[in-house]
């Protein structure tokens, strides 16, 4: 498509301030939808078209924009042809058109006279003329805007037009020409607008490619989200270094601040040193959530009494801007300090009874009921792991009490962290205090795990209690709906058990959890249902690790209910697949499984040496017996990798057996003996996994 004319296309939608947390998503979605619309228009020619085209999306608080450089200005013409029935059956002996020909003409939306014979078939061809892409772009833009992920649209003025925010202007240029159209109730033009305070005027664009330069040099607007983001990062880091500190840049906060500012200027403010007596997490949460400030730490990792704010203006008196921000943050931090001091007047233990006033789930009781159940299960887990049962029980009873504090009521994201600080203040054991925060670990995929013994017990018990209760009242996840995040809870349990190498059995833990409930309507088969649900979570886990689904299925077929052992088996089978012998042994296992599945009645568990006829079956019988002895200590140690490596040595003798021995011999005794031998062979592999799933 190098012979077509190309121009730059610009679309900009000017609005009132867009939702900052949604800005990046809206921008990317607009780009994807417009590009998809253009590609659909060009059809098979789209790939060649976009090989020479650059697409750039821009997003700022008051605008969404898209610049497509070097876009073809027309969709080339094409010839459309359809082939119908063979010419020899198109007409009858009298020259009348056949039913087949009439049907073909109707399908093509034309008359029989318009059809012609090509290569022995009746055909219809039609030329599609070239069309200017400028005529098509408004509809593509309108469709793209209608598909943006906007959960709730709004109207403004007397118009019935809807969008996420009121629309103020529209720019639509193809090269130097305005594309005449109406978008969301406004006529498109060539005038964009500058910064709300620095340059609140129209900026006329003569060419589409002037967009970025004119906005920045004239209008005090950096339209490129990524450029603005990195400018803020550099400024914040420089401000931190200027006070001999290290600015802490939270990426989500950075995105949000970028979406709030068109002309960012970083400024450093200070707060009273006395506030540093408050746990740093509370101060940081207040600065981040309420004021969108970045905090600063010293070289030792300690919070410094400074904050860095991003102003959306280049002030002639920055000291006044800083003073204003200091004035705003002071009462916020004073509130945090007040909450902290007030909360410390009561111990966490004294708040246990307060949990009776908070409903966890209407059918599962209060938070106090849950605390009692979790404490019992945590004690059981500690006993299974030979850990301090009293500490686990104590940590669990206190685990939700910080929800009753003023600090956590004001800053919910501090739950657990404040429990840790208050527990230390109350003189609780350090492990019990750590468990207050560690109960929520891992909070998300890849998050750190609890490390203290009470923390591990409570983190497991809390999740298992929730899983058991909700499954027990018939509220498991359905489809994409998982309001209680039971899938995430399951993965958390699996991660803790596997990565901390804990010898725990899911069925045992779930049974204890179920017994802690007085009533569960769906108690029949509950343990098996929850166990199966949790083991199924391994599938996504191993998929993320790049382990083939066949490996997971080979282990899942045996349903080992100890997560650590499940993982050890999966890792062993994954290694086994890399061995040269794996393919042949997997196929042999499948063959054996098929043979055994077709037999009626039971198969003998022992092999009679006197009935072994062929040399190949004698060799296999000896090899199986030898391996059975060799593998017992390895299986006891859980060294499944070594087990499969040993079993891989059986390939030659197994191959020889199937090459030379007829399993289904006419003599019933010999046949049954050979089936018993194959059953023993299969059971060796089933000690690790169903290897037949790999073939």
N, C-alpha and C positions, 0 to 999 in steps of 0.2 A: 504493500500500500504506500510505497514511497512516491508515487506519482500524483497523489491527491494533495490539495491545499490543506495546510494545517495552521491553526491559530490557538491562542490561549483562551481558555474559558474560565470565567470567574463567577461564582455565586456567593453572595453574602446575605445572611439573614440577621438584621439588627433587632435586638429585643431589649426588654427590661432585664435586670440582672437574672441570669440563669441559675438554677440550683447548683451550687459548687461541687457537691459530691457526685452529681450526674454529668458534669460537663464533658469529661473525657469520653464517657460512654456514648453520649449523644453525638459528639464529633465523629467518633469512629463509625458509629452506625450510619450517620449521614453519608460518609465517604463510601462505605460498603454498598449501601442501597443505590446511590447514584451510579457508581461504577458498574454494578450489576445491571442496572437499567440500560446503560449505554452498551454494555457487552451484549445484552439480549437484542438490542436494536441492530447491532452489526452482525450478529449470528456468527457464522464460521469465520468471518473476517476479523472478529474481535481480537484474537490472539496476535495477529500481525499488527493491528492497530495499536494495542497497548504496549507492544515491544518498543515503540518510539515515543511513548507518552509518559509523562511524569504526573503523578497525582499527589497533591499536598492538601491536607486538611488543617484548618486553623480554628482555634477556640479561645475565646476570652469572655469575661463576665457578661458582656453585652452583645456578643456576636458568635455565630457559627459560620464558617466560610470554607469554600472548596475551590482550589485552583488546579485546573487540569491543563498542563502545558503541552503544546504541540498536538492538539486534538484535531483530527480530520474534520473539516467543516461540512462534509456531506457523506451520506451513506451511499456508496457506489451502486449503480444500477446492476441488475442481475437478471438472468433468464431462469424462469421456473418451468420445469417440464415434468409431466406425469405420464407413465405408460399404462395402457389399458389392455383390453383383450387382443388376441392375435387377429391380424387383418383377415385371415381366412374364415373366421366365424363372425366377422363384424356385420355381414349382410347375408340375407337369404338368397335363394335362386332368383327371386323376383326383384332383387336389389333393394329390398326393404331393410332398414337397420334392425339388428337383433336386439333382444332384451338386454344382453350384456353391454352392447354399445350404448344403448339409451341410458342404462344405469351409470356407465362411466362418464357420459356427458353431464348427467345430473350431479355426480360427485365433484366434477371439475367446475360446476357452476357455469357451464357454457352450452352452446348448441352443437349438434352433430356436424354442422357445416364447418365449425372451427377446428375440428379434429383432423389430423393427418397421419398417414402411414409413415413410420420411421422404423427401419430395421425389422420389418415384418409385423410390427405391432401398431395399433392405433394409439396415437399419442396426442397430448395437449401441451403446448408450450405458450408461455406468456412472459412478456418482458416487464420487469419491474423497474421503473425509471429511478434514477438517482434522486435523493431528497436531501435538502439542507438539514443538517443536524440541529441548527438553531431552532427550527420549527418543532423539533421533537423534545428538546431539553426542558421546556416548562412542565410538560406532563411528567417527565422523568423526575424532576425536582418535587413536584406535588406528591407523586406516589412515594418518593423517598421520605418526605416529611411525615406523611401519614403512617409510615411504618416505624418511625422512631420509637424506642422503648420509653414511652411516657405513661406512667401508671394513671395519672390524673391530669387531664387537660383543662384549661380555663378559657373563659370568654372575657372580652373587654369591650367597654363602650356599648353601642347599640348593635354591633356586629355579631353574627352567629358563628364567626370564624373561631376555631379553637386551636390553641397551642399551649406548650408548657408555660410560657410567659407572653405578655402582650408584645406583638410585633410592631416595630417602629419604622423600619426601612428595609428595602430589598435592593440589592445590586445584582444585575445579571448582564455580563458583558461577554461577547465573543470577539476577541481582538480589541478593536476600538469601537465596536458597534454595540449599542444597547439591544438586547433581545426583548422586544416588546411583548409584555405579558403581565398577568396579575397573579401574585403569589400570596396566599393567605389574606386576601382582601386589599393588598397594596400593589400599586403599579411599580414594576421594576425600573430602575434607573442606573445612573453612574455615580451617584453621590453616597459615600459612606460617611461616618461621623467619627470625630476624634474623642479624646478623653473627656469624661463628664465634667471635670474641673479645669484641667489644663487647656483644653481646646474643644469647647462644646459647640463646634460648628461643623457644617458640612465640608467634606473633602471630595473634590471632583476628581474622578479617575479617568484619564484619557485613554489608558490602555489597561487591559486586565492584569498585565504583569507589573503594574505600578503599585499594586495593592500593599504589599508588605512595607516597601520603602516609604511610600507616602504616609501611611498610618504612623510609622515610627518617627520619621523626620519632621512631619507636620503635626500629627495628631496626638503624639505622646501615648501611642498604643503599640505594645509588642503583641502582635496577633498570634504568633507561633507559640503554642502551649509549651512545647519542649524547650524552646529557647528561653522563654520566660521562667520556666522551672529551674533550668540550670543557672540562670542569672541570679535567682533567689538563693539557690544553694551556695553559690560562690560568695554572695553578699553575707549570708548568715555565717558561713565559715570564717570569713574575714572579720566580722564583728566579734565572733568568739575569740579569735586569735588576738584581737586588739585589747582584750581584757585578760590576756594570759589564760584563757580557758579553751575548752573544746565544745563547740556548739553541737547539740544532739539533734540530729535531723531524722525525724520520723517520716518515712516515705509517704504514708497516707496523709499526714498533716501537710507535708510539702505539696502534694497534689491539691489539697483543699485550698491552701493559701494561694497557689498558682491560679486556681479558678476564681479567686476573689479579687485579684489585682490585675490591672492592665498595664500599670507603670510602677513596678515594685521598687520600693526603697527600704532597705533594712535599717532599723534603729535599735539601739540598746538602751534598756531601762534597768532600774535597780529596785529591789524591795528590801525591807528591813531585815537585818541579820537575825532578829529574834524569831522570825518565821521558820528558820532552819531547824528549830527544835521539833517542828512537826515532821512526821515521816515524809521523806522526799517524794514518795509516790503520790501522796495527797496534794502536795504543791504542784507537782508536774501535771497531774490530772486536771487541776483547776486551771492552770495556765494553758494547757493544750485544748481542753474541751470547751471552756467558756471564752477564752480570749484568743485562741489560735496563736499562742506564743511558742517559740522554741526555747528550751532551757539549756543551761550551760553547766558543764562539770569541769572540775580542775583535773590536774594530771593524776590525782589519786582516785578519781572517780566520784569525788564528793560534789554534791549540788552546790553551785555558787549562787549568791543572792542577786542574780541578774536574769533578764529575759530579753529575747530578741523578737521584735515585732516587725511586720511588713506593712508599711504605709503605702496606700495607693496614690501617692502624691509626692512630688518633690518640693517639700516645704521650704520657704525662705526662712522659717524659724523652727528648725527641727527640735530644738530644746522644748518648745511649747508642745509639740506633738508627743515627745517622750513624757513630759510632765503629765499630759492628759492620760496616757496609758498607765503611768505609775499610779495615778489617782484612781483609775478604774480597777487595777489589780489589787490594790491594798485591801479593800473590804472583802474581796474574794478570799484572799489568803487569811485575813482575820477570821472569816467564817470557818475556814479549815482548822485554824488554830483553836477556835472556840469549840468546835465539834470534838477535836482531839482531847482537849482538856476535860470537857464534860463527859465524854465517853469513858475516860479513865476512872471516873468516880464510881463506876460499877464494874464488877468483874464479869468476865464472860460466863462464869458458872452461874452468877445470879440472873443471867438472862435466859437460862435453859427453859424455865417455866414460861417465858414470854413466847416461846416457839409454839405453845399450845393455841395461841391466838391466830396463827397463820396457817391457812389451808394449803397443803402441798398439791393435792388433787382430791376432788370431792369424794371419790370412791376409795382413796388410799389414805385418807386421814390428814393430819396436820404435820407441820415440820417437826413437831416433837415426836409424833408417832414414827416418822421417818428416822429421826435421830436414834431412837431406841432400837429400831431394826438394824440400821447401819452399824451401830455400836456392837450388836450381837454378832453380825456377820464379820466385822473387822476383827473382833476377838477370835472368831473361828479361823480366819485367814492367818492371823498372827500365830495361832497355835499350830496350824499346818506348816508354817514356815519356821517354827521354833524360835519365835520372836516374843517380845514382851507383850503379853496379852492385855495387861492393865493399861499400858500406854496407848495401845491401839483403841481400846474401848473409850478411854478418856478423850482422846483426840476426836473420835467420832461424835461423842455427846456434845462437844463444844463447836463442832465444825460449822454449824449454821448460825451460831449465836451472834456473829458480827453483823448479820443481816438486821439485827435489832438495834444497831448503833446509828447515831445521827450521821456519822461520817459516811457510812455505806449507803444510807438513805439518800444523801445528797450526791454521792459519787458511787453509783452501783458497780462501776468497773473496778473498784478497790476491794470488792468482797474477797476474802481470803487473805489478801495482803494486810488489811487492817486487823483481821483476826490474828495474824502472826504477831503484829506489834502489840496488840492488847494482851495476848497470851503471855508474851515475854514480860510485859509490865505487871501482869498478875502473878508472876513467879512460877508459871507452868514450866514443865520439863521442856528442854529445847526441841526435842523430837516432836512433842505434842504441839508446840508452837509452829514448827515448820509444817506440820500436817495441815494446819489451818489454810495455808496457801497452796500446798502441794495437792490437796484434794481435787483441785480443778485441773491439774496437769494430766495429760497434755490437753491444752485448750484448743489446739488446732493441729492440722497435719504438719508434722515436722517439729512440733514444739517439744521442749525439754520434758523429761519424765520426773516423777517424784523420786527422791533419793533417800529420804529418811524412812525407817521401818514403819512408824505409825502413818506416815504420809502415803506409802504404798498401800497399806491395808485399807485406809479410809478411801483413797481414790478408787480402788477396786470395789469395795463394798458399796459405796454410794452409787456407782454406775450399775452394778448388778442388782441392787435393790430397785432402782428405777426400771430397768429392763423387766425384771420379774413382775413388778406391780402392774405395769402397763400391758404386758402380754397377758397377765392374769385377769385383767378386766376387758380383754378383747380389744385392746387399742394398739396393735402393732403398727409399724409404718405401712402405708399402702401406696404403691406407685412412687410418685415423686414427693408425696406428702410424708413428712416426718417431723411433726411439731415439737416432739420432745427430744429430737436429735439422737434417736436410739442407734442409728447406724454409726454415728460418730462416737457414741458411748461404747459401742461394741469394739470398734477399732482401738479406742483408748485402752480398754481392758486387754485386748490381744497384744498391743504394743508393750504395755507394762510387763505382762507375764513373759513375753518372748525376749524382749531386750534386757530385762532384769534377770532373766534366766531363773524363773520361779517354777518349782515343781508343783503346779496347781492343776486340778481337774475341774473343768467348767461344770460338769454335771453335779459334782459334789457341792460346789459353791452355789449353784442355782437352786439345788435342793434345799440347802440351808436357808437361802434367801426366801424361798417359797414357804418354808415352815415358819418363818417369822411373821407371816401374815395370818391373821385369824380367819379371814374369808377371802377367797379368790374364786370368782365364778367360773373361770376357765382353767381350773387347776389340773384337770385330767390331761395327761400328756404334755404338761407345761414345760417340764425340764427338757424334754427332747426337742420341743418346738424352739425354745430359746437357744439351746445349744446349736441346733442346725442353723438358725438365723445368724448366730455369731460366727460359726465356722465358714459360712458362705461369704462373710466379709473378707476372708483370706484371699478370695478370688481377685478382688480389686487390688488388694495389697500386692500380690505377686505380679499382677499385670503391670502395676507401676514400676516394679523392680525388673521388668523385662523377662520374667520367667513364664515359659509357655503354659497355656491353660491346661494342656494335656498332663503336665507335671502335677498341677494342683488337683486335677481330677483323679489321677492315679493314687494320690494320698487320700483325698476326700472319700474315695470309694470304701476305705477302711474305717472312716469316721473316728480317728483318734481324738479324744476329747480333752487331751492335755495340749494347750496351744504351743508350749515349748517343744514338745515331742512332734507335734504336727509340723512345725517349722523345720525341725531337724530332719524329718523324713523328706520334706519338700526339697531342702537343700541337697540332700543325698541323691534324690532322683534327678534333680537338675544336673548334678555332676555326672551321674550315670549316663544321661543322654549324650554326653560328650565322648563316651568311650566307643571304640570301634565295634565292640560286641553288642551294643545296646539294641540296634535295630533287629538283629537276628533273634536275640533273646526276647524282645518285646513281641515279635511275631510268633515265636514258639509259645510264649505265655498265652497269647490270644488263641492259638490253635488248641492248646491244652484246655483252656477254659471252655471252648466250644465243644470239645469232645466230652468233657466231664458234665457239661450242662445238659447233654442229651441222654444221659444215663438215668434210668429209673431206679429208685431205691438207693440205699446207702452204699458207699464205696469203702472198702476195707481200709483201715488206718495203717496196717502193717503189710510189709512185702515178704512173701515166702521165697527164700533163696532157692529152694528145691524146684520152684516153678519157673525160674529164670532160664530161658532156653538159648537165646542169642547172645553172642559176645557183647554186642552193643548195649543190650539191656542190663547185662551184668555190670558193665563199666558204669552205666548211669546209676544203677542202684548203689554201687560202692561210692561213687562220687557224691551222691545225695546224702548217704549216711555219714560220710566224712565231713561234708559241709555242715550238716546238722550239728555235729559235735563242735566244730570249729567256731560256728557262729553264735552259739549260746552266750559266751562271755561278752561278745561284741554287742549283742542285742541288749544284754543286761546293762551295759554302759551307755546305751543309746547312741552308739557309733554306727549309725545307719549307712554312712558313706563307706566305711570299711566293709560293712556287710555286703553292699552291692558290688563293691570291687571284687570281693571274694566270689560272689555269685557269677560275675562276668567270666570267671575262669571256666565255668561249666559249658560255655558255648560249643567247644569242639565235641564234647561227649553228647550234648543234646542234639546237635546237628546230625551226628552219626546215628543216634537212636532213631530219629525220624527218617533217615535215609535207608536204614537197614531193617527196621522192625515194623511189623504190621500190628498196630495196637489192637484192632478189633479182630483178634484171632478166632478161628472157629471153635477152639476148645474154650469152654466157658471159664474154667479155672485159670488158664493162662491169660485169657482176656481180662478177667477181674484183677489178676495180679499186676498186669501192666497198667491198668487204670489206677490201682493203688499207688504204683510207682509215680505215675504222672501227678497224682494228687499230692504226694509228698514233695515232688519237685515244685509244684505251684505254691504250696504252703511255705516253702523256703522264701520265695519272693514276696508272698503276702505278709511275711514278717516285717516288711518295710512298706510296700505299696502294691497296688494292682498294676504291674508293669505292662499288662496287656493294653492298658489305656494309651500307651505311647505309640502303638502301631497303627 
